[in-house]
Amino acid sequence: MVNRAFGTYHRLESGTYPNAPVDLLRDIACLFAFNEQEWVSLCRYARGEDPPSPLYDTSGDAVPAAWEDAVACVTHPAYVTDASWNLLACNEPFHRLFVSGYAPENTMRWMLIDGRDQLTDWASAWAPLVMPQLQAALAQRPDDKVLRQIEKDLLDDPLARSLYELGGASIHPDGDERPIRHAVDGPGWVTMCVAQPLAAPGSRFMILIFRPGPRRSNPRPPMLQAR
């Protein structure tokens, strides 16, 4: 069934095939039409780790509809994007952030290209931290047409190109605090809280805690830990 040596599947099923190769696991998952949760479980049981990438190219394109209600219940600006940073749902406080009064269709494009005038110190406080997220996403989703187009547009801009080619290691903004000009409330700082809808690998749930005025002088609060 999986075009492997006789007994391979039995060894895997019986737990006597340690560290089974990912390509074998992927073939089995596709053969049995696993969903993403089943794919993660297979890799964890067979290799003791999460899979290196989603099982299907379309994974991350859609999230459960309940997220729309969840976002609407948040008092701070909040939104959900798919794996290409296309906006799937947001609340009214998020719309209020923008000069147009409407949230952008793609938040990655807005942060890197269209929203520079609102992002204070874009070249030093935003671009070096956001661009590596795009690069990391493309490493995992090389055929993503939306992200490839954003990358192309960046490389056509001399300033953005020089920053993009520097690279970086920032792959998520969870807990980051960055300067921004709120369209209604003026200049301030936004703290980012990030989570992921587990049914859609690569999707994001973001809560933005905006504080008007200068940056807080006190250090960042410690990480939360169970006592």
HUGI-V907053 format. One record per pair of residues at least 6 apart in sequence whose C-alpha atoms are under 8 Angstrom apart, sorted by the first residue. I is the first residue (numbers start at 1). J is the second residue. D is the distance in Angstrom with one decimal. If there is no record, write none. Layout:
I_J_D ; I_J_D
This chain:
1_31_8.0 ; 2_9_7.9 ; 2_24_7.5 ; 2_27_6.4 ; 2_28_6.6 ; 2_31_7.8 ; 8_17_8.0 ; 11_17_5.2 ; 12_18_7.9 ; 12_20_7.4 ; 12_46_7.3 ; 15_46_7.6 ; 17_46_7.8 ; 18_46_6.8 ; 18_47_6.9 ; 19_46_6.2 ; 19_47_4.7 ; 19_48_7.9 ; 20_46_6.2 ; 20_47_6.4 ; 22_43_7.7 ; 22_51_7.7 ; 25_42_7.3 ; 25_43_7.1 ; 26_39_7.9 ; 26_55_7.1 ; 29_38_8.0 ; 29_39_6.3 ; 29_42_8.0 ; 29_55_7.9 ; 30_55_7.9 ; 35_55_7.8 ; 36_54_6.8 ; 36_55_6.3 ; 36_56_8.0 ; 36_59_7.6 ; 36_199_7.1 ; 36_200_7.9 ; 36_201_7.9 ; 37_199_7.1 ; 39_51_7.5 ; 39_55_6.8 ; 40_50_5.7 ; 40_51_6.0 ; 41_50_7.9 ; 43_49_6.1 ; 43_50_5.8 ; 43_51_5.7 ; 44_50_5.7 ; 44_51_7.8 ; 53_140_6.3 ; 54_201_6.5 ; 57_141_7.7 ; 59_200_5.8 ; 59_201_6.2 ; 59_202_8.0 ; 60_82_5.5 ; 60_83_4.9 ; 60_199_7.8 ; 60_200_4.2 ; 60_201_4.8 ; 60_202_5.4 ; 60_203_5.4 ; 61_82_5.2 ; 61_83_6.1 ; 61_84_7.7 ; 61_200_7.0 ; 61_203_7.5 ; 62_82_6.4 ; 62_88_8.0 ; 62_200_6.4 ; 63_82_7.6 ; 63_197_6.8 ; 63_199_6.6 ; 63_200_5.8 ; 63_203_7.7 ; 64_199_7.5 ; 67_80_7.6 ; 67_89_7.6 ; 68_89_5.6 ; 68_90_7.2 ; 71_78_5.9 ; 71_79_6.1 ; 71_80_7.6 ; 71_89_7.1 ; 71_90_6.0 ; 71_91_6.0 ; 72_78_8.0 ; 72_90_7.0 ; 72_91_5.1 ; 72_92_7.8 ; 74_91_7.6 ; 75_93_7.3 ; 76_93_6.3 ; 76_94_7.6 ; 76_207_6.5 ; 76_208_6.2 ; 76_209_5.9 ; 76_210_7.6 ; 77_90_7.8 ; 77_91_6.5 ; 77_92_7.3 ; 77_93_4.6 ; 77_94_4.1 ; 77_95_7.8 ; 77_97_7.9 ; 77_207_5.9 ; 77_208_5.3 ; 77_209_7.0 ; 78_90_5.7 ; 78_91_5.9 ; 78_93_7.4 ; 78_94_5.8 ; 78_205_7.4 ; 78_206_5.4 ; 78_207_4.4 ; 78_208_6.1 ; 79_87_7.3 ; 79_88_7.6 ; 79_89_5.5 ; 79_90_4.0 ; 79_91_6.5 ; 79_94_7.2 ; 79_205_5.9 ; 79_206_5.4 ; 79_207_6.8 ; 80_87_6.2 ; 80_88_5.5 ; 80_89_5.2 ; 80_90_6.4 ; 80_203_7.3 ; 80_204_5.5 ; 80_205_4.5 ; 80_206_6.3 ; 81_87_4.5 ; 81_88_5.2 ; 81_89_7.1 ; 81_107_7.9 ; 81_203_5.6 ; 81_204_5.3 ; 81_205_6.8 ; 82_88_6.6 ; 82_200_7.7 ; 82_202_6.7 ; 82_203_4.3 ; 82_204_6.5 ; 83_200_7.9 ; 83_201_7.1 ; 83_202_4.3 ; 83_203_4.5 ; 83_204_7.4 ; 84_106_7.9 ; 84_144_7.3 ; 84_146_6.3 ; 84_147_6.2 ; 84_202_7.9 ; 84_203_7.8 ; 85_106_5.4 ; 85_107_5.7 ; 85_108_5.7 ; 85_203_7.5 ; 85_204_7.9 ; 86_105_5.8 ; 86_106_4.3 ; 86_107_6.6 ; 86_108_8.0 ; 87_104_7.4 ; 87_105_5.4 ; 87_106_5.6 ; 87_107_6.9 ; 90_103_8.0 ; 94_103_6.7 ; 95_101_5.5 ; 95_102_4.7 ; 95_103_4.8 ; 96_102_7.1 ; 96_103_8.0 ; 96_182_7.9 ; 96_183_6.7 ; 96_184_6.7 ; 97_103_7.8 ; 97_182_5.1 ; 97_183_5.2 ; 97_184_6.8 ; 98_182_6.8 ; 98_183_5.2 ; 99_183_5.0 ; 99_184_7.9 ; 104_110_6.6 ; 108_130_7.9 ; 108_134_7.8 ; 109_150_6.2 ; 110_116_7.6 ; 111_119_7.6 ; 111_126_7.6 ; 111_127_7.8 ; 111_130_7.5 ; 112_127_6.5 ; 112_130_7.4 ; 112_131_7.5 ; 112_154_7.7 ; 113_154_7.3 ; 116_122_6.0 ; 118_180_5.9 ; 118_181_5.0 ; 118_182_7.3 ; 118_183_8.0 ; 119_126_7.2 ; 119_179_6.6 ; 119_180_4.7 ; 119_181_6.3 ; 120_179_5.3 ; 120_180_5.0 ; 120_181_6.6 ; 121_179_7.3 ; 123_163_7.8 ; 125_178_6.5 ; 125_179_7.4 ; 126_178_7.4 ; 127_163_7.2 ; 127_164_8.0 ; 128_163_6.8 ; 128_164_7.6 ; 128_167_7.6 ; 128_168_6.9 ; 129_168_7.3 ; 129_170_5.6 ; 129_171_7.8 ; 129_173_7.7 ; 130_170_7.4 ; 130_171_7.8 ; 131_164_6.1 ; 131_167_7.4 ; 131_168_7.8 ; 132_164_7.8 ; 132_167_5.9 ; 132_168_5.3 ; 132_169_6.1 ; 132_170_5.7 ; 132_171_6.0 ; 133_170_6.4 ; 133_171_4.5 ; 133_172_6.4 ; 134_147_7.2 ; 134_151_7.8 ; 135_167_7.9 ; 136_171_6.5 ; 138_144_7.1 ; 138_147_7.0 ; 138_148_7.5 ; 142_148_7.8 ; 154_160_5.5 ; 154_161_5.9 ; 154_164_7.7 ; 155_161_4.6 ; 155_164_7.7 ; 173_192_6.4 ; 173_193_7.6 ; 173_194_7.1 ; 174_192_5.6 ; 174_193_5.0 ; 174_194_5.0 ; 175_191_6.2 ; 175_192_5.3 ; 175_193_5.6 ; 175_194_7.7 ; 176_191_5.6 ; 176_192_5.6 ; 176_193_7.9 ; 177_189_6.4 ; 177_190_5.5 ; 177_191_4.3 ; 177_192_6.5 ; 178_189_5.4 ; 178_190_5.4 ; 178_191_6.6 ; 179_187_7.5 ; 179_188_5.8 ; 179_189_4.4 ; 179_190_6.3 ; 179_215_7.9 ; 180_187_5.9 ; 180_188_5.6 ; 180_189_5.7 ; 180_190_6.8 ; 181_187_4.1 ; 181_188_6.1 ; 182_188_7.0 ; 185_212_6.7 ; 186_212_6.7 ; 186_213_8.0 ; 187_212_5.9 ; 187_213_6.0 ; 187_214_7.9 ; 188_210_6.9 ; 188_211_5.5 ; 188_212_3.9 ; 188_213_4.6 ; 188_214_6.1 ; 188_215_7.2 ; 189_210_5.7 ; 189_211_5.3 ; 189_212_6.3 ; 189_213_7.3 ; 189_214_7.3 ; 189_215_6.3 ; 190_208_6.0 ; 190_209_5.3 ; 190_210_4.3 ; 190_211_6.2 ; 191_208_5.6 ; 191_209_5.0 ; 191_210_6.5 ; 192_206_6.8 ; 192_207_6.0 ; 192_208_4.9 ; 192_209_6.5 ; 193_206_5.7 ; 193_207_5.1 ; 193_208_6.4 ; 193_209_7.9 ; 194_204_6.7 ; 194_205_5.7 ; 194_206_4.7 ; 194_207_6.6 ; 195_204_5.9 ; 195_205_5.0 ; 195_206_6.5 ; 196_202_7.3 ; 196_203_5.8 ; 196_204_4.7 ; 196_205_5.6 ; 197_203_6.3 ; 197_204_6.5 ; 197_205_6.9
